[in-house]
Amino acid sequence: MTTTQDLDHALVGLFETDLNVAVPSADTDLLEGGLLNSVTFVELVMLLEERFGVTVPIDDIEVEQFRTIHQIALFVGSLLADQRRVAAA
């Protein structure tokens, strides 16, 4: 089972390695700090889908879900949980 802390750690690595963005902490405001812009956001969504095997429902995305790494981890965790529920049904 993947915990939010595991996801936080994986996302910090994803930002550093794949997006070349150094994020000081999982609670750093990515939007206010200019670390996440429209181009990086699109790349991030594609990476989340590829890395975690989830589908990000573009129509349901809210900015607050991507404000910090921790909030992204919660979002990805909820997508993974939904995916497990569907698979179990």
Backbone as JSON Lines, residues from 0, in Angstrom:
{"i":0,"aa":"M","n":[0.85,-1.19,0.0],"ca":[0.0,0.0,0.0],"c":[0.89,1.25,0.0]}
{"i":1,"aa":"T","n":[0.55,2.19,-0.82],"ca":[1.3,3.44,-0.93],"c":[0.72,4.47,0.03]}
{"i":2,"aa":"T","n":[1.58,5.05,0.86],"ca":[1.12,6.07,1.79],"c":[1.32,7.45,1.17]}
{"i":3,"aa":"T","n":[0.69,8.43,1.77],"ca":[0.86,9.81,1.3],"c":[2.32,10.23,1.44]}
{"i":4,"aa":"Q","n":[2.98,9.77,2.49],"ca":[4.39,10.11,2.69],"c":[5.24,9.49,1.56]}
{"i":5,"aa":"D","n":[4.92,8.25,1.16],"ca":[5.62,7.62,0.04],"c":[5.41,8.44,-1.24]}
{"i":6,"aa":"L","n":[4.17,8.87,-1.44],"ca":[3.85,9.67,-2.63],"c":[4.56,11.02,-2.59]}
{"i":7,"aa":"D","n":[4.6,11.65,-1.4],"ca":[5.34,12.92,-1.25],"c":[6.78,12.73,-1.73]}
{"i":8,"aa":"H","n":[7.41,11.67,-1.23],"ca":[8.81,11.4,-1.56],"c":[8.97,11.14,-3.06]}
{"i":9,"aa":"A","n":[8.09,10.33,-3.63],"ca":[8.16,10.02,-5.06],"c":[7.97,11.29,-5.9]}
{"i":10,"aa":"L","n":[7.07,12.15,-5.46],"ca":[6.79,13.38,-6.21],"c":[7.94,14.38,-6.13]}
{"i":11,"aa":"V","n":[8.61,14.46,-4.98],"ca":[9.78,15.32,-4.87],"c":[10.81,14.86,-5.9]}
{"i":12,"aa":"G","n":[11.02,13.56,-5.99],"ca":[11.96,13.01,-6.96],"c":[11.52,13.28,-8.39]}
{"i":13,"aa":"L","n":[10.24,13.14,-8.66],"ca":[9.71,13.41,-10.0],"c":[9.95,14.86,-10.39]}
{"i":14,"aa":"F","n":[9.69,15.79,-9.46],"ca":[9.92,17.21,-9.75],"c":[11.4,17.47,-10.04]}
{"i":15,"aa":"E","n":[12.27,16.9,-9.21],"ca":[13.7,17.15,-9.37],"c":[14.25,16.51,-10.64]}
{"i":16,"aa":"T","n":[13.92,15.24,-10.86],"ca":[14.51,14.49,-11.96],"c":[13.85,14.76,-13.31]}
{"i":17,"aa":"D","n":[12.53,14.69,-13.34],"ca":[11.82,14.79,-14.62],"c":[11.45,16.21,-15.02]}
{"i":18,"aa":"L","n":[11.2,17.06,-14.04],"ca":[10.79,18.44,-14.36],"c":[11.9,19.45,-14.11]}
{"i":19,"aa":"N","n":[13.02,19.0,-13.53],"ca":[14.14,19.88,-13.21],"c":[13.73,21.06,-12.34]}
{"i":20,"aa":"V","n":[12.88,20.76,-11.35],"ca":[12.38,21.78,-10.43],"c":[12.72,21.32,-9.01]}
{"i":21,"aa":"A","n":[13.53,22.11,-8.31],"ca":[13.86,21.81,-6.92],"c":[12.8,22.42,-6.02]}
{"i":22,"aa":"V","n":[12.11,21.56,-5.27],"ca":[11.05,22.02,-4.37],"c":[11.57,21.86,-2.94]}
{"i":23,"aa":"P","n":[11.64,22.97,-2.19],"ca":[12.22,22.93,-0.84],"c":[11.54,21.95,0.12]}
{"i":24,"aa":"S","n":[10.21,21.85,0.06],"ca":[9.49,20.93,0.94],"c":[8.17,20.54,0.3]}
{"i":25,"aa":"A","n":[7.55,19.5,0.83],"ca":[6.28,19.02,0.3],"c":[5.15,20.02,0.51]}
{"i":26,"aa":"D","n":[5.36,21.0,1.38],"ca":[4.34,22.01,1.65],"c":[4.61,23.36,1.0]}
{"i":27,"aa":"T","n":[5.65,23.44,0.17],"ca":[5.96,24.68,-0.55],"c":[4.85,24.96,-1.56]}
{"i":28,"aa":"D","n":[4.38,26.19,-1.61],"ca":[3.35,26.59,-2.57],"c":[3.98,26.68,-3.96]}
{"i":29,"aa":"L","n":[3.68,25.71,-4.8],"ca":[4.28,25.62,-6.13],"c":[3.8,26.74,-7.05]}
{"i":30,"aa":"L","n":[2.57,27.15,-6.88],"ca":[2.0,28.19,-7.75],"c":[2.5,29.57,-7.36]}
{"i":31,"aa":"E","n":[2.4,29.86,-6.08],"ca":[2.84,31.17,-5.6],"c":[4.34,31.36,-5.8]}
{"i":32,"aa":"G","n":[5.1,30.28,-5.67],"ca":[6.54,30.35,-5.83],"c":[7.01,30.29,-7.27]}
{"i":33,"aa":"G","n":[6.06,30.15,-8.21],"ca":[6.41,30.12,-9.62],"c":[7.1,28.82,-10.05]}
{"i":34,"aa":"L","n":[6.99,27.78,-9.24],"ca":[7.62,26.51,-9.55],"c":[6.78,25.65,-10.49]}
{"i":35,"aa":"L","n":[5.5,25.97,-10.6],"ca":[4.6,25.22,-11.47],"c":[3.87,26.22,-12.35]}
{"i":36,"aa":"N","n":[4.16,26.17,-13.66],"ca":[3.48,27.05,-14.61],"c":[2.66,26.18,-15.56]}
{"i":37,"aa":"S","n":[2.06,26.76,-16.55],"ca":[1.16,26.01,-17.43],"c":[1.88,24.89,-18.19]}
{"i":38,"aa":"V","n":[3.09,25.14,-18.64],"ca":[3.84,24.12,-19.38],"c":[4.24,22.99,-18.44]}
{"i":39,"aa":"T","n":[4.77,23.35,-17.27],"ca":[5.18,22.35,-16.29],"c":[3.97,21.56,-15.81]}
{"i":40,"aa":"F","n":[2.83,22.21,-15.7],"ca":[1.61,21.53,-15.26],"c":[1.23,20.42,-16.23]}
{"i":41,"aa":"V","n":[1.25,20.71,-17.51],"ca":[0.9,19.7,-18.53],"c":[1.89,18.54,-18.46]}
{"i":42,"aa":"E","n":[3.17,18.85,-18.33],"ca":[4.18,17.79,-18.2],"c":[3.94,16.96,-16.94]}
{"i":43,"aa":"L","n":[3.59,17.64,-15.86],"ca":[3.33,16.96,-14.59],"c":[2.17,15.98,-14.73]}
{"i":44,"aa":"V","n":[1.08,16.42,-15.32],"ca":[-0.09,15.54,-15.48],"c":[0.29,14.3,-16.28]}
{"i":45,"aa":"M","n":[1.03,14.49,-17.36],"ca":[1.46,13.35,-18.18],"c":[2.35,12.41,-17.36]}
{"i":46,"aa":"L","n":[3.25,12.96,-16.58],"ca":[4.14,12.14,-15.75],"c":[3.38,11.39,-14.67]}
{"i":47,"aa":"L","n":[2.38,12.04,-14.07],"ca":[1.57,11.37,-13.05],"c":[0.86,10.16,-13.64]}
{"i":48,"aa":"E","n":[0.31,10.34,-14.83],"ca":[-0.39,9.24,-15.48],"c":[0.56,8.09,-15.81]}
{"i":49,"aa":"E","n":[1.74,8.46,-16.31],"ca":[2.73,7.45,-16.69],"c":[3.32,6.74,-15.46]}
{"i":50,"aa":"R","n":[3.74,7.52,-14.5],"ca":[4.46,6.97,-13.34],"c":[3.56,6.18,-12.4]}
{"i":51,"aa":"F","n":[2.34,6.67,-12.18],"ca":[1.47,6.03,-11.2],"c":[0.34,5.21,-11.83]}
{"i":52,"aa":"G","n":[0.25,5.22,-13.15],"ca":[-0.75,4.42,-13.84],"c":[-2.17,4.87,-13.57]}
{"i":53,"aa":"V","n":[-2.35,6.16,-13.42],"ca":[-3.68,6.72,-13.17],"c":[-4.11,7.55,-14.37]}
{"i":54,"aa":"T","n":[-5.38,7.82,-14.43],"ca":[-5.91,8.75,-15.42],"c":[-6.35,10.0,-14.68]}
{"i":55,"aa":"V","n":[-5.79,11.12,-15.05],"ca":[-6.14,12.39,-14.4],"c":[-7.31,12.98,-15.17]}
{"i":56,"aa":"P","n":[-8.48,13.07,-14.52],"ca":[-9.67,13.61,-15.19],"c":[-9.56,15.13,-15.34]}
{"i":57,"aa":"I","n":[-9.15,15.56,-16.5],"ca":[-8.87,16.98,-16.76],"c":[-10.07,17.88,-16.4]}
{"i":58,"aa":"D","n":[-11.26,17.43,-16.7],"ca":[-12.45,18.25,-16.42],"c":[-12.69,18.47,-14.94]}
{"i":59,"aa":"D","n":[-12.15,17.61,-14.1],"ca":[-12.38,17.7,-12.66],"c":[-11.22,18.29,-11.88]}
{"i":60,"aa":"I","n":[-10.16,18.71,-12.57],"ca":[-8.98,19.24,-11.89],"c":[-9.3,20.6,-11.26]}
{"i":61,"aa":"E","n":[-8.84,20.73,-10.01],"ca":[-8.94,22.0,-9.3],"c":[-7.53,22.47,-8.97]}
{"i":62,"aa":"V","n":[-7.3,23.75,-9.09],"ca":[-5.97,24.32,-8.86],"c":[-5.43,23.93,-7.5]}
{"i":63,"aa":"E","n":[-6.27,23.91,-6.49],"ca":[-5.82,23.61,-5.13],"c":[-5.21,22.22,-5.02]}
{"i":64,"aa":"Q","n":[-5.6,21.31,-5.9],"ca":[-5.05,19.95,-5.87],"c":[-3.58,19.93,-6.28]}
{"i":65,"aa":"F","n":[-3.11,21.01,-6.88],"ca":[-1.74,21.07,-7.38],"c":[-0.93,22.2,-6.75]}
{"i":66,"aa":"R","n":[-1.42,22.73,-5.64],"ca":[-0.73,23.86,-4.99],"c":[0.57,23.42,-4.32]}
{"i":67,"aa":"T","n":[0.59,22.24,-3.71],"ca":[1.8,21.74,-3.05],"c":[2.02,20.27,-3.45]}
{"i":68,"aa":"I","n":[3.22,19.8,-3.22],"ca":[3.49,18.38,-3.48],"c":[2.59,17.51,-2.6]}
{"i":69,"aa":"H","n":[2.41,17.91,-1.36],"ca":[1.55,17.13,-0.47],"c":[0.12,17.05,-1.01]}
{"i":70,"aa":"Q","n":[-0.41,18.15,-1.53],"ca":[-1.76,18.12,-2.09],"c":[-1.82,17.26,-3.35]}
{"i":71,"aa":"I","n":[-0.76,17.27,-4.15],"ca":[-0.7,16.41,-5.33],"c":[-0.67,14.95,-4.88]}
{"i":72,"aa":"A","n":[0.07,14.66,-3.81],"ca":[0.14,13.29,-3.28],"c":[-1.24,12.82,-2.82]}
{"i":73,"aa":"L","n":[-1.98,13.7,-2.15],"ca":[-3.34,13.35,-1.72],"c":[-4.23,13.08,-2.94]}
{"i":74,"aa":"F","n":[-4.09,13.9,-3.96],"ca":[-4.86,13.74,-5.19],"c":[-4.54,12.41,-5.87]}
{"i":75,"aa":"V","n":[-3.25,12.12,-6.03],"ca":[-2.84,10.86,-6.66],"c":[-3.29,9.68,-5.81]}
{"i":76,"aa":"G","n":[-3.17,9.81,-4.5],"ca":[-3.63,8.75,-3.6],"c":[-5.11,8.46,-3.77]}
{"i":77,"aa":"S","n":[-5.91,9.51,-3.95],"ca":[-7.35,9.31,-4.15],"c":[-7.63,8.65,-5.5]}
{"i":78,"aa":"L","n":[-6.85,9.0,-6.53],"ca":[-7.01,8.35,-7.83],"c":[-6.64,6.87,-7.75]}
{"i":79,"aa":"L","n":[-5.58,6.57,-7.03],"ca":[-5.16,5.18,-6.87],"c":[-6.22,4.39,-6.08]}
{"i":80,"aa":"A","n":[-6.78,4.99,-5.04],"ca":[-7.82,4.33,-4.25],"c":[-9.05,4.06,-5.11]}
{"i":81,"aa":"D","n":[-9.45,5.04,-5.92],"ca":[-10.59,4.86,-6.82],"c":[-10.32,3.72,-7.79]}
{"i":82,"aa":"Q","n":[-9.11,3.66,-8.29],"ca":[-8.72,2.63,-9.24],"c":[-8.79,1.24,-8.58]}
{"i":83,"aa":"R","n":[-8.35,1.14,-7.33],"ca":[-8.42,-0.14,-6.62],"c":[-9.87,-0.55,-6.37]}
{"i":84,"aa":"R","n":[-10.73,0.41,-6.06],"ca":[-12.15,0.1,-5.83],"c":[-12.79,-0.44,-7.09]}
{"i":85,"aa":"V","n":[-12.49,0.19,-8.22],"ca":[-13.06,-0.24,-9.5],"c":[-12.55,-1.65,-9.84]}
{"i":86,"aa":"A","n":[-11.27,-1.89,-9.61],"ca":[-10.68,-3.2,-9.92],"c":[-11.27,-4.29,-9.04]}
{"i":87,"aa":"A","n":[-11.62,-3.96,-7.8],"ca":[-12.16,-4.94,-6.86],"c":[-13.64,-5.24,-7.12]}
{"i":88,"aa":"A","n":[-14.3,-4.36,-7.84],"ca":[-15.75,-4.53,-8.07],"c":[-16.05,-5.57,-9.13]}
